[in-house]
């Protein structure tokens, strides 16, 4: 299965992580290896949970979708902190917010679907 064949949620999260790598690369050294690494780790944890949930039976997905949502919420908090301490620009934050809204909608919709199936 190629990347283009993956579910939209997977692709949106992958796109966000890829963008975050470009941002973290430009963080000052004092933040790159602390906050920057935590941002990237939270992104990967979210994507890992999405992939794992996608491969479970429909009746077992709900817990991992909730876990992905929790990881995503922690990721967004770390990103907001980075923005507030001016590690990237408002234009860059705008892109992140657009991705955030899209990902949250998909996670919430998937959770509601999984809740019905369990």
C-alpha positions, 0 to 999 in steps of 0.5 A: 500500500502506497502513502496515497492509499492510506486513510485521510486521517493518516495522511493529514497526521503524516503531513503535520508531522512532516511540517513539524520536522521543518519547524523543529529543525529551525528551533534554537538549540536550547529548544530543539532537543527538549520541546522540539523532540517532545513535539515530534514524539507526540506527533509520532505517538498520535500517528502510531495510535491511528495506525494501530486502531486502523488495524484492529477489529471494529469493536476494539478501535474505540480505546486507541482512537481515544488514546490518539485523541489524547496524544493529539491534544498533548501535541497541540499544547506543546505546539502552542507553547512553542508558538507563544515563546515565538519559535515559529511565525503566525503564518506557520501557526495558521497552517498548523491550526488548519491541520489541527481542525481537520485532524480533530474532525476526523478523530471525533467522527471516527470515535463516534463511529467506533462508539456505535460499533462497540 
